[in-house]
């Protein structure tokens, strides 16, 4: 969080104070005061730049310029800075506060402060914060573990939250921990469906590899079919078998035990691997001359299991963001 500022200034602001004295004429005449929760300050009216500090609650300031919803204020020592004009409180007999012509974009500029009442807290591992509920959008910020937030809206697995400094953003709502609840190291707020779904898919893949893929005179499972056979049915290679390439999904079963959920991209790859192997096998099967051997249940269990794992990678609440 930006550190508080009392308008007393520090040595690194002296040049800006001198500049303000040169461009702002007349004695200091306060028109507004800072609200009870303070006000973030910016060197320019640009929400894409980081805030440089925070004005203390109740501090008198003078509005000297405006730009949309932003106002430039002067402090008693002639230091000037930019703040969200909607947050300032007019003094008695002072001009009305600046009214913004248009609202700021969510999570890219401060919002008018309201009574902050935390309802949840950020889980173990923290959460990415975005300006809208869209996973394809790059995160704007990172909320640290245990940080208090107030839920103000949401939908579709996403939740709009407000932080104690008045900023709003969108997070994975399924991972939020109720306020006052102990945060477990294992991420107690994880979506149970998202946790158990990939495990179930991995079990199906392993079971499918052991069950028959083909029913001929003797049934053949994934450990009886060489991988080279998928690309050349005349191949005489005997190793390695397809089954060994399905075993990496076992890490899906091990990860929860170790308390280290898999990243979404890796989970997606592990789900796609059985699907690709089954599709290659079906392509080969279609070239078999009639009468063809019957397809076994293991082939379909492997295909379904891979699909379940891949689908789980898209569910919210499964892992902590990077």
C-alpha positions in Angstrom: 0.0 0.0 0.0 1.2 3.5 -0.6 2.6 5.2 2.5 0.7 8.0 4.2 1.6 11.6 3.6 0.7 14.5 5.8 1.6 17.2 3.2 4.6 18.1 5.4 6.7 16.9 2.5 10.1 15.1 2.5 13.4 16.0 0.9 12.6 14.3 -2.3 9.5 16.5 -2.8 11.1 19.8 -2.3 11.5 20.5 -6.0 7.8 19.9 -6.5 6.9 22.3 -3.6 9.1 25.0 -5.2 7.4 24.4 -8.5 4.0 24.7 -6.9 4.9 28.0 -5.2 5.9 29.3 -8.6 2.7 28.4 -10.5 0.0 28.7 -7.7 -0.3 32.3 -6.7 -1.9 33.7 -3.5 -2.2 32.5 0.0 -3.3 29.0 0.9 -7.2 29.0 1.1 -8.6 25.6 1.9 -11.8 24.6 0.1 -12.0 20.9 1.0 -10.9 18.4 3.5 -9.7 14.8 3.2 -12.3 12.1 4.1 -12.0 9.9 7.2 -10.2 7.1 5.5 -7.6 9.4 3.8 -7.0 9.9 0.1 -4.5 8.3 -2.3 -2.4 10.8 -4.3 -0.9 10.7 -7.8 1.8 12.9 -9.4 -0.4 13.2 -12.5 -4.0 12.5 -13.3 -3.2 9.1 -14.8 -4.7 6.0 -13.1 -2.1 3.8 -14.9 0.7 5.2 -12.8 1.1 4.0 -9.2 -0.1 6.1 -6.4 2.6 8.1 -4.6 1.2 8.4 -1.2 -1.9 9.0 0.9 -3.2 12.2 2.5 -4.1 12.0 6.2 -7.8 12.1 7.2 -9.2 15.5 7.9 -6.4 17.4 6.2 -7.5 20.7 4.7 -6.6 21.2 1.0 -7.3 23.7 -1.7 -8.6 22.7 -5.1 -6.5 24.5 -7.8 -7.3 22.5 -11.0 -9.3 19.7 -12.3 -9.2 17.1 -15.1 -12.4 15.0 -15.4 -12.9 13.3 -12.1 -9.4 14.2 -11.0 -8.6 17.4 -9.0 -5.2 19.0 -8.2 -5.0 20.1 -4.6 -2.6 22.3 -2.8 -1.6 21.6 0.8 -0.7 24.2 3.5 3.0 24.0 2.6 2.2 24.7 -1.1 2.8 21.0 -2.1 0.4 20.0 -4.9 -0.8 16.6 -6.0 -3.7 14.9 -7.8 -6.5 13.0 -6.1 -9.9 11.6 -6.9 -12.2 14.7 -6.7 -15.2 12.7 -5.6 -13.5 11.7 -2.3 -13.0 15.2 -1.0 -15.4 16.8 1.5 -16.3 20.5 0.9 -15.6 22.9 3.7 -18.4 25.2 5.0 -19.2 28.0 2.6 -16.7 26.5 0.1 -17.4 25.9 -3.6 -19.1 22.7 -4.4 -16.8 19.8 -5.2 -15.8 18.9 -8.7 -18.4 16.6 -10.3 -16.8 14.1 -12.7 -18.1 14.1 -16.3 -17.8 10.3 -16.5 -17.0 7.5 -14.0 -13.6 6.0 -13.9 -13.1 2.5 -15.3 -13.4 -0.2 -12.6 -10.1 -1.1 -10.9 -8.1 1.5 -12.8 -8.9 4.5 -10.6 -10.0 5.1 -7.1 -13.7 5.0 -6.3 -15.6 7.2 -3.9 -15.0 5.8 -0.4 -17.8 4.1 1.4 -18.1 2.4 4.7 -15.7 -0.5 4.4 -17.1 -3.6 6.0 -15.0 -6.7 5.3 -16.9 -9.8 4.4 -14.0 -12.1 3.2 -10.3 -12.3 3.1 -7.7 -13.4 0.5 -6.8 -17.1 0.7 -3.5 -18.7 1.1 -1.2 -18.0 -1.9 -3.0 -14.8 -2.7 -5.2 -13.9 -5.7 -4.8 -12.1 -9.0 -7.0 -9.0 -9.4 -8.5 -8.0 -12.8 -10.4 -5.0 -13.9 -13.2 -7.2 -15.3 -14.3 -10.9 -14.9 -12.4 -12.2 -17.9 -9.5 -14.7 -17.4 -8.0 -13.7 -20.7 -7.3 -10.2 -19.4 -3.9 -9.7 -17.8 -4.1 -9.1 -14.0 -3.8 -5.5 -12.8 -2.6 -6.3 -9.4 -2.0 -9.1 -6.8 -3.9 -9.3 -3.5 -1.8 -10.9 -0.7 -2.9 -13.6 1.7 -5.1 -12.5 4.5 -6.0 -9.1 3.0 -9.5 -8.0 4.0 -12.0 -7.4 1.2 -15.7 -6.5 0.9 -17.8 -8.4 -1.7 -19.8 -5.9 -3.7 -21.0 -8.0 -6.7 -20.2 -10.9 -8.9 -21.4 -13.8 -11.0 -20.2 -16.8 -13.0 -17.6 -17.7 -10.5 -16.1 -14.2 -10.4 -16.6 -11.8 -7.5 -16.2 -8.0 -7.5 -14.5 -7.0 -4.2 -13.6 -3.7 -2.6 -10.3 -3.2 -0.7 -9.8 -1.0 2.4 -8.4 1.8 0.2 -11.6 2.1 -1.9 -10.3 0.2 -4.9 -12.5 -2.3 -6.6 -11.5 -5.4 -8.7 -12.5 -8.8 -9.8 -11.2 -12.1 -8.3 -11.9 -15.8 -8.3 -14.8 -15.7 -5.8 -14.8 -19.4 -5.1 -11.4 -19.1 -3.3 -12.3 -16.2 -1.0 -12.3 -17.1 2.7 -15.1 -15.8 5.0 -14.0 -12.9 7.2 -12.8 -14.2 10.6 -12.1 -17.8 9.3 -8.7 -19.2 9.7 -6.8 -19.5 6.4 -5.4 -23.0 6.0 -2.1 -23.6 4.2 -3.9 -25.9 1.9 -6.3 -23.3 0.7 -9.5 -24.3 2.5 -11.6 -22.1 0.2 -10.9 -24.2 -2.9 -13.8 -25.2 -5.1 -14.4 -28.9 -4.2 -15.6 -29.7 -7.7 -12.5 -28.3 -9.2 -10.4 -30.3 -6.8 -12.0 -33.7 -7.2 -12.8 -33.4 -10.9 -9.2 -33.9 -12.2 -8.7 -36.6 -9.6 -11.7 -38.5 -10.9 -10.5 -38.0 -14.5 -7.0 -39.4 -13.6 -8.6 -42.5 -12.0 -10.6 -43.1 -15.2 -7.4 -42.8 -17.4 -5.4 -45.2 -15.3 -8.3 -47.7 -15.1 -8.9 -47.3 -18.9 -5.2 -48.1 -19.5 -5.5 -51.4 -17.6 -8.8 -52.5 -19.2 -9.0 -53.8 -22.8 -8.8 -51.4 -25.7 -9.4 -54.2 -28.2 -11.2 -57.5 -27.8 -9.7 -60.1 -30.2 -8.8 -63.7 -29.4 -7.1 -62.3 -26.4 -7.9 -58.8 -25.1 -5.2 -56.1 -25.4 -4.9 -53.1 -23.1 -2.8 -49.9 -23.5 0.2 -51.8 -22.1 0.0 -54.4 -24.9 0.0 -51.9 -27.8 3.3 -50.3 -28.8 3.3 -46.5 -29.4 4.9 -47.0 -32.8 1.9 -49.0 -33.9 -0.2 -45.8 -33.8 1.9 -44.3 -36.7 2.8 -47.5 -38.6 0.6 -50.6 -38.3 3.3 -52.7 -39.9 5.8 -51.7 -37.2 7.4 -54.6 -35.3 8.5 -52.5 -32.4 7.5 -53.8 -29.0 8.3 -50.8 -26.8 7.4 -48.4 -25.4 3.8 -49.2 -25.0 0.9 -46.6 -25.0 0.2 -47.3 -21.4 3.5 -45.8 -20.2 2.6 -42.5 -21.9 -0.7 -42.4 -20.0 1.0 -42.8 -16.6 2.0 -39.1 -16.3 -1.7 -38.4 -15.2 -0.7 -40.0 -11.9 0.8 -36.6 -10.9 -2.8 -35.4 -10.8 -3.5 -37.8 -8.0 -0.2 -37.0 -6.2 -0.4 -33.2 -6.3 -3.3 -32.8 -3.8 -1.5 -35.1 -1.3 1.6 -32.9 -1.5 -0.5 -29.7 -1.2 0.7 -28.4 -4.5 -2.2 -28.0 -7.0 -1.1 -28.2 -10.6 -1.0 -25.1 -12.8 -3.9 -24.9 -15.3 -1.6 -25.2 -18.4 0.0 -28.4 -17.1 -3.4 -29.8 -16.1 -4.7 -29.1 -19.6 -1.7 -30.9 -21.2 -2.2 -33.9 -19.0 -5.8 -34.0 -20.0 -5.1 -33.6 -23.7 -2.5 -36.4 -23.8 -4.9 -39.4 -23.3 -7.3 -37.8 -25.8 -4.7 -37.5 -28.5 -3.5 -41.1 -28.0 -7.0 -42.4 -28.2 -7.8 -40.4 -31.3 -4.6 -41.7 -33.0 -5.6 -45.2 -32.1 -9.1 -44.7 -33.5 -7.6 -43.4 -36.7 -5.5 -46.6 -36.9 -8.5 -48.7 -36.1 -10.5 -47.2 -39.0 -7.9 -48.6 -41.4 -8.2 -52.2 -40.1 -9.7 -54.5 -42.7 -13.1 -56.1 -42.0 -14.0 -57.9 -39.8 -12.5 -55.5 -37.2 -11.9 -56.5 -33.6 -14.3 -55.0 -31.0 -13.3 -51.9 -29.2 -12.9 -52.4 -25.5 -14.3 -50.3 -22.6 -10.8 -49.3 -21.5 -10.4 -47.1 -24.7 -13.5 -45.1 -23.9 -12.7 -44.8 -20.2 -9.3 -43.3 -21.2 -11.0 -40.8 -23.6 -13.6 -39.7 -21.0 -10.9 -39.4 -18.3 -8.7 -37.2 -20.4 -11.7 -35.0 -21.2 -12.6 -34.6 -17.5 -9.0 -33.6 -16.6 -8.9 -31.0 -19.5 -12.3 -29.6 -18.5 -11.1 -29.3 -14.9 -8.3 -27.0 -16.0 -10.9 -24.4 -17.0 -12.7 -24.4 -13.6 -12.1 -21.5 -11.1 -11.0 -22.2 -7.6 -8.6 -25.0 -8.3 -5.2 -23.5 -7.8 -3.6 -20.3 -6.5 -2.7 -18.0 -9.4 0.9 -17.7 -10.3 
